[in-house]
Amino acid sequence: MNPPKNVRGILLLFIALSGLFLACAIVLSARQTESRKTIASLQKAIAKSDFYRFQENVYRLHAPEFARIADSVFTLSRKHGFNPYLVMALIFVESRFDRRAVSNKGACGLMQVNYPVWKDALNIDRKRLFQVDYNIELGLTILKGYLLETKGDIIRALILYNN
Protein backbone atom coordinates (compact mmCIF):
# COMPACT_ATOMS: atom_id res chain seq x y z
CA MET A 1 0.00 0.00 0.00
CA ASN A 2 1.49 3.32 -1.12
CA PRO A 3 0.65 6.47 0.83
CA PRO A 4 -0.73 9.40 -1.18
CA LYS A 5 1.83 11.78 -2.75
CA ASN A 6 1.13 14.68 -0.40
CA VAL A 7 1.67 12.42 2.64
CA ARG A 8 4.96 11.20 1.12
CA GLY A 9 6.07 14.83 0.64
CA ILE A 10 5.22 15.69 4.22
CA LEU A 11 7.03 12.56 5.42
CA LEU A 12 10.16 13.48 3.38
CA LEU A 13 10.00 17.04 4.70
CA PHE A 14 9.74 15.71 8.25
CA ILE A 15 12.75 13.39 7.73
CA ALA A 16 14.80 16.23 6.19
CA LEU A 17 13.94 18.59 9.05
CA SER A 18 14.79 15.87 11.59
CA GLY A 19 18.19 15.38 9.92
CA LEU A 20 18.78 19.12 9.93
CA PHE A 21 17.89 19.41 13.61
CA LEU A 22 20.15 16.44 14.40
CA ALA A 23 23.06 18.07 12.53
CA CYS A 24 22.48 21.36 14.40
CA ALA A 25 22.40 19.51 17.72
CA ILE A 26 25.71 17.80 16.93
CA VAL A 27 27.35 21.10 15.93
CA LEU A 28 26.04 22.86 19.04
CA SER A 29 27.22 20.00 21.25
CA ALA A 30 30.71 20.20 19.73
CA ARG A 31 30.79 23.96 20.25
CA GLN A 32 29.62 23.55 23.84
CA THR A 33 32.42 21.04 24.47
CA GLU A 34 34.90 23.45 22.89
CA SER A 35 33.56 26.29 25.05
CA ARG A 36 33.95 24.16 28.18
CA LYS A 37 37.57 23.45 27.25
CA THR A 38 38.18 27.16 26.66
CA ILE A 39 36.59 28.07 29.98
CA ALA A 40 38.70 25.44 31.80
CA SER A 41 41.82 26.78 30.11
CA LEU A 42 40.93 30.36 31.11
CA GLN A 43 40.30 29.28 34.70
CA LYS A 44 43.79 27.72 34.84
CA ALA A 45 45.31 30.90 33.40
CA ILE A 46 43.45 33.05 35.96
CA ALA A 47 44.64 30.81 38.80
CA LYS A 48 48.23 31.07 37.53
CA SER A 49 47.86 34.84 37.23
CA ASP A 50 46.56 35.05 40.79
CA PHE A 51 49.58 33.05 41.98
CA TYR A 52 52.01 35.35 40.13
CA ARG A 53 50.26 38.44 41.55
CA PHE A 54 50.52 36.95 45.04
CA GLN A 55 54.19 36.08 44.50
CA GLU A 56 54.94 39.60 43.23
CA ASN A 57 53.23 41.21 46.23
CA VAL A 58 55.16 39.03 48.69
CA TYR A 59 58.38 39.85 46.85
CA ARG A 60 57.59 43.59 46.97
CA LEU A 61 56.99 43.36 50.72
CA HIS A 62 60.19 41.43 51.29
CA ALA A 63 62.48 43.53 49.06
CA PRO A 64 60.84 46.89 48.29
CA GLU A 65 64.06 48.58 47.10
CA PHE A 66 64.87 45.74 44.72
CA ALA A 67 61.28 45.84 43.43
CA ARG A 68 61.72 49.57 42.78
CA ILE A 69 64.91 48.88 40.82
CA ALA A 70 63.18 46.16 38.78
CA ASP A 71 60.28 48.50 37.94
CA SER A 72 62.65 51.24 36.86
CA VAL A 73 64.81 48.87 34.81
CA PHE A 74 61.79 47.51 32.98
CA THR A 75 60.38 50.93 32.12
CA LEU A 76 63.65 52.61 31.17
CA SER A 77 64.99 49.59 29.25
CA ARG A 78 61.93 49.67 27.03
CA LYS A 79 62.28 53.43 26.60
CA HIS A 80 65.90 53.08 25.44
CA GLY A 81 65.36 49.89 23.42
CA PHE A 82 67.27 47.47 25.64
CA ASN A 83 66.29 44.08 26.98
CA PRO A 84 65.48 44.51 30.69
CA TYR A 85 67.26 41.23 31.53
CA LEU A 86 70.45 42.60 30.00
CA VAL A 87 70.15 45.79 32.04
CA MET A 88 69.50 43.85 35.27
CA ALA A 89 72.59 41.73 34.54
CA LEU A 90 74.63 44.88 33.89
CA ILE A 91 73.50 46.43 37.18
CA PHE A 92 74.31 43.20 39.02
CA VAL A 93 77.84 43.18 37.58
CA GLU A 94 78.42 46.90 38.13
CA SER A 95 76.99 47.41 41.61
CA ARG A 96 75.37 44.21 42.91
CA PHE A 97 72.13 46.26 43.09
CA ASP A 98 73.60 48.66 45.64
CA ARG A 99 72.31 52.09 44.63
CA ARG A 100 74.85 53.75 46.96
CA ALA A 101 77.87 51.94 45.45
CA VAL A 102 80.97 54.03 44.68
CA SER A 103 83.97 52.55 42.90
CA ASN A 104 87.60 53.48 43.57
CA LYS A 105 87.52 55.39 40.25
CA GLY A 106 84.55 57.54 41.24
CA ALA A 107 81.79 55.63 39.43
CA CYS A 108 78.51 55.95 41.31
CA GLY A 109 75.21 54.19 41.79
CA LEU A 110 73.54 51.18 40.28
CA MET A 111 74.96 51.65 36.79
CA GLN A 112 78.34 52.93 38.08
CA VAL A 113 78.14 56.20 36.19
CA ASN A 114 81.57 57.84 36.21
CA TYR A 115 80.75 61.36 37.29
CA PRO A 116 84.12 62.98 36.46
CA VAL A 117 83.97 61.59 32.91
CA TRP A 118 80.32 62.34 32.12
CA LYS A 119 79.44 65.37 34.26
CA ASP A 120 79.71 67.89 31.41
CA ALA A 121 78.59 65.71 28.48
CA LEU A 122 75.39 64.64 30.25
CA ASN A 123 74.98 67.70 32.49
CA ILE A 124 74.77 65.41 35.52
CA ASP A 125 73.17 66.64 38.71
CA ARG A 126 75.53 65.16 41.32
CA LYS A 127 72.84 65.37 44.04
CA ARG A 128 70.60 62.98 42.06
CA LEU A 129 73.31 60.52 41.05
CA PHE A 130 72.23 57.89 43.57
CA GLN A 131 68.52 58.07 42.72
CA VAL A 132 67.38 54.83 41.10
CA ASP A 133 65.61 56.25 38.03
CA TYR A 134 68.15 59.00 37.41
CA ASN A 135 71.16 56.70 37.62
CA ILE A 136 69.62 54.05 35.36
CA GLU A 137 68.58 56.74 32.87
CA LEU A 138 72.16 58.06 32.77
CA GLY A 139 73.64 54.58 32.44
CA LEU A 140 71.32 53.64 29.59
CA THR A 141 72.04 56.94 27.82
CA ILE A 142 75.77 56.15 28.01
CA LEU A 143 75.25 52.55 26.87
CA LYS A 144 73.07 53.69 23.97
CA GLY A 145 75.83 56.09 22.91
CA TYR A 146 78.34 53.24 22.94
CA LEU A 147 75.92 51.07 20.98
CA LEU A 148 75.68 53.74 18.29
CA GLU A 149 79.46 54.16 18.32
CA THR A 150 79.94 50.40 17.78
CA LYS A 151 77.27 50.28 15.05
CA GLY A 152 74.96 48.06 17.10
CA ASP A 153 77.55 45.61 18.45
CA ILE A 154 76.22 45.09 21.98
CA ILE A 155 79.28 43.12 23.12
CA ARG A 156 81.67 45.91 22.14
CA ALA A 157 79.29 48.49 23.62
CA LEU A 158 79.28 46.61 26.95
CA ILE A 159 83.09 46.40 26.89
CA LEU A 160 83.28 50.17 26.36
CA TYR A 161 80.74 50.70 29.13
CA ASN A 162 82.73 48.57 31.52
CA ASN A 163 85.93 50.48 30.75
C-alpha positions in Angstrom: 0.0 0.0 0.0 1.5 3.3 -1.1 0.7 6.5 0.8 -0.7 9.4 -1.2 1.8 11.8 -2.8 1.1 14.7 -0.4 1.7 12.4 2.6 5.0 11.2 1.1 6.1 14.8 0.6 5.2 15.7 4.2 7.0 12.6 5.4 10.2 13.5 3.4 10.0 17.0 4.7 9.7 15.7 8.3 12.7 13.4 7.7 14.8 16.2 6.2 13.9 18.6 9.1 14.8 15.9 11.6 18.2 15.4 9.9 18.8 19.1 9.9 17.9 19.4 13.6 20.2 16.4 14.4 23.1 18.1 12.5 22.5 21.4 14.4 22.4 19.5 17.7 25.7 17.8 16.9 27.4 21.1 15.9 26.0 22.9 19.0 27.2 20.0 21.2 30.7 20.2 19.7 30.8 24.0 20.3 29.6 23.6 23.8 32.4 21.0 24.5 34.9 23.5 22.9 33.6 26.3 25.1 33.9 24.2 28.2 37.6 23.4 27.3 38.2 27.2 26.7 36.6 28.1 30.0 38.7 25.4 31.8 41.8 26.8 30.1 40.9 30.4 31.1 40.3 29.3 34.7 43.8 27.7 34.8 45.3 30.9 33.4 43.5 33.0 36.0 44.6 30.8 38.8 48.2 31.1 37.5 47.9 34.8 37.2 46.6 35.0 40.8 49.6 33.0 42.0 52.0 35.3 40.1 50.3 38.4 41.5 50.5 37.0 45.0 54.2 36.1 44.5 54.9 39.6 43.2 53.2 41.2 46.2 55.2 39.0 48.7 58.4 39.9 46.8 57.6 43.6 47.0 57.0 43.4 50.7 60.2 41.4 51.3 62.5 43.5 49.1 60.8 46.9 48.3 64.1 48.6 47.1 64.9 45.7 44.7 61.3 45.8 43.4 61.7 49.6 42.8 64.9 48.9 40.8 63.2 46.2 38.8 60.3 48.5 37.9 62.7 51.2 36.9 64.8 48.9 34.8 61.8 47.5 33.0 60.4 50.9 32.1 63.7 52.6 31.2 65.0 49.6 29.3 61.9 49.7 27.0 62.3 53.4 26.6 65.9 53.1 25.4 65.4 49.9 23.4 67.3 47.5 25.6 66.3 44.1 27.0 65.5 44.5 30.7 67.3 41.2 31.5 70.4 42.6 30.0 70.1 45.8 32.0 69.5 43.8 35.3 72.6 41.7 34.5 74.6 44.9 33.9 73.5 46.4 37.2 74.3 43.2 39.0 77.8 43.2 37.6 78.4 46.9 38.1 77.0 47.4 41.6 75.4 44.2 42.9 72.1 46.3 43.1 73.6 48.7 45.6 72.3 52.1 44.6 74.8 53.7 47.0 77.9 51.9 45.5 81.0 54.0 44.7 84.0 52.5 42.9 87.6 53.5 43.6 87.5 55.4 40.2 84.6 57.5 41.2 81.8 55.6 39.4 78.5 56.0 41.3 75.2 54.2 41.8 73.5 51.2 40.3 75.0 51.7 36.8 78.3 52.9 38.1 78.1 56.2 36.2 81.6 57.8 36.2 80.7 61.4 37.3 84.1 63.0 36.5 84.0 61.6 32.9 80.3 62.3 32.1 79.4 65.4 34.3 79.7 67.9 31.4 78.6 65.7 28.5 75.4 64.6 30.2 75.0 67.7 32.5 74.8 65.4 35.5 73.2 66.6 38.7 75.5 65.2 41.3 72.8 65.4 44.0 70.6 63.0 42.1 73.3 60.5 41.0 72.2 57.9 43.6 68.5 58.1 42.7 67.4 54.8 41.1 65.6 56.3 38.0 68.2 59.0 37.4 71.2 56.7 37.6 69.6 54.1 35.4 68.6 56.7 32.9 72.2 58.1 32.8 73.6 54.6 32.4 71.3 53.6 29.6 72.0 56.9 27.8 75.8 56.2 28.0 75.2 52.6 26.9 73.1 53.7 24.0 75.8 56.1 22.9 78.3 53.2 22.9 75.9 51.1 21.0 75.7 53.7 18.3 79.5 54.2 18.3 79.9 50.4 17.8 77.3 50.3 15.1 75.0 48.1 17.1 77.5 45.6 18.4 76.2 45.1 22.0 79.3 43.1 23.1 81.7 45.9 22.1 79.3 48.5 23.6 79.3 46.6 26.9 83.1 46.4 26.9 83.3 50.2 26.4 80.7 50.7 29.1 82.7 48.6 31.5 85.9 50.5 30.7 
